[in-house]
C-alpha cells in the first residue's frame, strides 16, 4: 500500500514518470506574484521581489514607496530595502552565480545587491548607447546578460565580474523581436555569446561578427536547453517545435491548445518542456501526450539541472522526472529486486517469514537492490521515507558480503546536510543532483553569506572540511554588528571562537576591524597572528610602526625589515627615523647596506647624527672616486674642484678621531697629489696624470721632459733617493735618452748601484749602452750574469772565475749551451776550480 500511495502522485509521460512534490508552504504574507517582478536564484537560492512599476496595481495596506524584498525559497524574509535608484523603470532582475542580485534599469545602469539587500558599489553601466536609446528587454543567463534597446541594438556582458560590454551585430529589421534566447559562451564553437531572435523574417542568429538567418518559422517564444544542444520554439500558429541548436531537424513538433504565446517557456531537465499560460501549466515531452496542470494563481518557473521549481503565491513545488531507482521501488506492481528488498523490510518489521522468502528470491541481485535503495533515499525530500529506504538498504547489506560498506554512511551524511539546509528557516531545497553539482564548499559559502554561520560551521565540521573560512567570516560579521560592545569584551568573544581553528589568519580579521574603524581592536587581534608575513604589513597599515619593526626584526626576515624601514622612512622626519632604527642592530645594518648603494646623502646625515664621523669621511672619499669615474672629470674639468673638496672634508673628519691618523694623512696627500696632477694636465693639455700613482706621475713627467715637475713631485712627497733613481733610470730608457742616462749616472754614485742602468739598457736591447755600466758593477756575479745576457761568453767566464762560484759557472754554461767553444771554456774553469778545492 505504501508503494501505491507514493506512485499515485506520479504522472506517466510516455514510458517515464514525473512527480511534483510540494517543498514548502510559502510563509510570506500578501505577496502576489502577478503584481511584482520576481527573480529566483537556481540551486534553491533566494527570491527577490519588487513591485512591478510597469503595471497599474492597487495598493493595499502598504507604502507607495517600492521595496526590494529578498526571501528564501520558503518565503521567509531575509532582508529588504527601499528602492530609490534613479535611471528609469526597472527592466530586468536576476541572480548571478555568486548570488549577487543584478538589476538593470531603463538607462542601462546596473545596480548590484547582496543577499542582505545592501547596494554594492560602484554601479556599472551598459554603455552610452543604452543610456541614450533606453533598454527595453534583458535576457539573463548564469553570469551574463544581453540587453535590447529601443533602436533594436543588442549589447552583451559575458561576465558580471568584469562588466565588459560589447555590441552584437545589428539585425536589419525595423520592429523589435518577438522573443530572444541566448546560447551561453561555453556551448558555442567560437566561445562567444550567440543570440537567437524571433522576428517577422524568421529566426535570426546574432553574434559579434554578423547576422545569420537560421529558420523561416515565425517564433513567439524560445528557450535553449540546459545542455545547449536544443532550442524549444513556440510558433505563431500555436505549435511547440524543439529543434537541434542549428535548426537542422525537429525533435518535437506538438500542437498546443492556444495560439497565444505562453507567459513562460522552460526546460524541465533534458526530457520535457513546460509552457505556462494564465491558469494552465502544460508539459510536453517526446512521443507523449501533453500533461496539464491547472492553477488558480500566478506561477514562476525556476529551471534547475534536474527539473523545474514552481513558485506560486502559496507554495513551492518541484517538478522532476522520477529517478530510476525510485521508480524501481515504488512503481505499482514492481517486482524488481529493490522493490522486493523494500517489501522484505516491511515483512521483517511485521515479524513475517515472508521477509526471508523475498531475500532468497533476490539473493543474486542483492547488491544492486541495496544500491537502488540508497540512491532512492538520496532523491527523496520526505525524511521518513529517506529513513525507511536507508533501513531497507541496511537490512539488505547484512546479507550481502561483497557490498561497499561505507555507501550507506556516505548517503546518510549527505542527507543530513541536505535536510539541514532544507529546513524552512534556511530554505535551500537542494536535490541531491543539484548538491553534487553545486559542491559542499559552495553551499557553505552561501550559508556564510546569509550569516548562517553556526549551520555552516557544523556542516564543515561534520564533513571534515576546513572551518577557517566560516570562523573568519563570522568574526568579521561580529565586528561589523557589534559597534556597541567595547574592544576588550569583543576581543575575548572573538578569540574564544578563533582559537577553535589552528592556523587561522588573525591578520585578516584585524584588517576588517581596522576597516570598521576599530583600530585598537585591530592592534590587539594582530598580536595573536603567528605569521610575521601577515602580521607586519597589517601593523603598518594601522599605524603601529614601532611594533611592526620589532616583529620584523624578531622574525629575521630581511624583506619584512626592509618593508617596515621604507614605510617608516617615508612617514617620519629624518632624526626621528634615525632614533627608531639606532636601537635595533639588524634594522640599522640593513638600512646602512641599502643607503650605501642608493642614498649617500641620507646615510651621511645618519652617521653625523650618531657621531660616526669616520664613516662620513669614508663616504666622502668614495664619492670622490665616483666623481673620478665621470668621463667629464678630465682635461681640466671643473669637476676636480668638488672632488678635491670632498677628500679634504674627509681628511678633516678623519683628523678628529685619534684612531684614523693614517687615513687622515692618506687623504691629505691624496688631495695634494690630485691638485698637482690637475695642474700638470692643464699645463700639458694631456689627460694622463689624474688618478695615477706618485711613481707613475714622476715617470710621466720625465718621459715628457718636464724634469722640474718631476723634481717638484719628488720633493713634495719626500720620495727616497733610491726610488727616484729607479724611476728616472727606466723613464730615460723608455724615451731612449742614453746621453741623459749616462750623465745622470755620473752625477754622483747611484744609491741603487749600476745594476738598474744595465737592466734598463738590456731591456731596451741596447748592448752597447749596457757595456758602459757592466764594468762598474761591484759584484763579479752580477757582472758575469750581465755579460752572459748580452752574449759575451769570455767576459762572463772571467767575471765568474773571479767570483770562484762553480754553481754560477754551471748556469752560465747552460746559457751558452748552443756555443761549443763557450761551453768548453766554462768546463775548463770548473775543472780548475774543482782542482783548487772551490765548490
Number of C-alpha atoms within 10 A of each C-alpha: 8 11 17 12 11 17 21 13 13 18 15 16 19 12 7 16 18 18 20 19 17 14 21 20 16 20 18 16 10 11 17 17 19 17 18 17 19 19 22 25 23 22 22 22 20 26 25 26 22 22 23 18 15 12 10 8 12 8 8 8 7 9 8 9 10 15 15 18 21 26 23 27 29 27 24 19 17 18 16 18 14 12 13 10 11 11 15 15 17 23 21 22 24 26 27 21 15 15 18 21 26 21 19 26 25 22 25 27 22 20 20 23 17 18 25 17 19 13 15 12 9 8 10 15 17 24 16 11 16 23 17 14 17 22 30 21 20 22 18 22 18 16 19 23 24 25 25 21 22 15 17 19 18 24 24 25 20 22 15 19 11 8 15 14 17 15 18 20 17 17 19 9 11 10 11 18 21 15 19 24 22 23 24 23 15 12 15 14 9 10 10 15 23 22 21 24 23 26 22 17 15 15 24 19 22 21 19 17 10 11 18 14 14 15 16 13 18 18 29 24 23 25 23 23 22 20 14 17 15 20 25 28 27 29 21 15 16 19 19 22 20 25 19 16 18 12 13 9 11 14 15 18 18 19 16 17 9 11 14 14 20 19 12 17 23 23 26 26 19 16 15 21 23 23 22 23 18 14 13 17 21 19 20 25 22 16 13 15 13 18 14 14 10 12 14 9 15 18 26 20 23 20 23 24 18 21 26 24 28 19 23 21 20 19 18 22 19 23 21 21 24 21 17 14 22 23 24 22 27 23 20 17 11 14 14 17 25 32 25 23 30 27 21 23 25 17 17 16 10 11 10 13 11 16 20 14 14 19 21 11 13 18 16 12 14 25 21 14 27 28 21 24 29 27 23 24 29 22 17 19 20 12 13 11 14 21 15 16 27 25 19 26 27 20 18 25 20 10 13 17 10 9 16 11 13 9 16 21 13 12 17 18 14 18 22 14 21 19 16 17 21 21 13 19 15 18 21 25 28 21 24 20 15 17 18 11 12 13 11 17 14 13 19 23 18 18 20 22 19 17 18 16 21 14 18 25 22 16 22 20 12 12 14 9 14 13 19 18 18 24 24 22 18 23 26 18 18 16 23 15 10 11 13 8 11 11 18 12 9 18 17 12 13 21 14 10 13 20 13 12 15 9 12 18 20 25 26 21 26 30 25 18 23 18 13 14 13 19 20 14 20 26 22 15 22 23 15 15 20 14 15 20 16 16 25 26 20 22 24 18 14 17 13 15 21 15 15 25 25 15 22 26 19 12 15 13 13 14 12 20 25 18 17 25 22 11 15 22 15 10 11 12 10 16 11 12 16 20 13 19 19 14 10 13 11 17 23 16 13 17 20 18 13 13 16 15 9 11 13 18 13 14 22 21 15 23 18 14 14 12 11 14 20 23 18 23 26 18 21 24 22 16 17 20 15 11 17 17 12 10 9 13 17 20 21 20 12 11 15 21 14 13 22 22 15 22 29 22 18 26 27 18 21 26 21 13 13 9 11 15 14 12 18 24 14 15 24 20 17 19 18 17 23 21 16 19 23 24 16 22 18 15 11 15 11 14 15 17 24 23 16 14 14 18 18 15 23 26 24 21 22 23 20 13 14 15 16 11 17 23 15 13 20 19 11 13 12 10 15 10 13 12 13 19 19 18 18 22 25 22 23 23 21 17 13 16 13 16 11 13 20 16 10 16 17 10 8 8 10 17 12 14 16 19 20 17 26 24 20 22 26 19 14 16 12 17 17 11 19 23 16 14 21 21 17 14 16 12 13 21 20 18 25 28 24 26 24 19 16 16 14 15 24 16 16 26 25 18 23 25 21 13 17 19 17 21 12 18 26 14 13 23 22 12 17 17 13 10 12 10 13 19 21 13 17 27 16 11 19 23 14 14 16 13 10 9 8 12 11
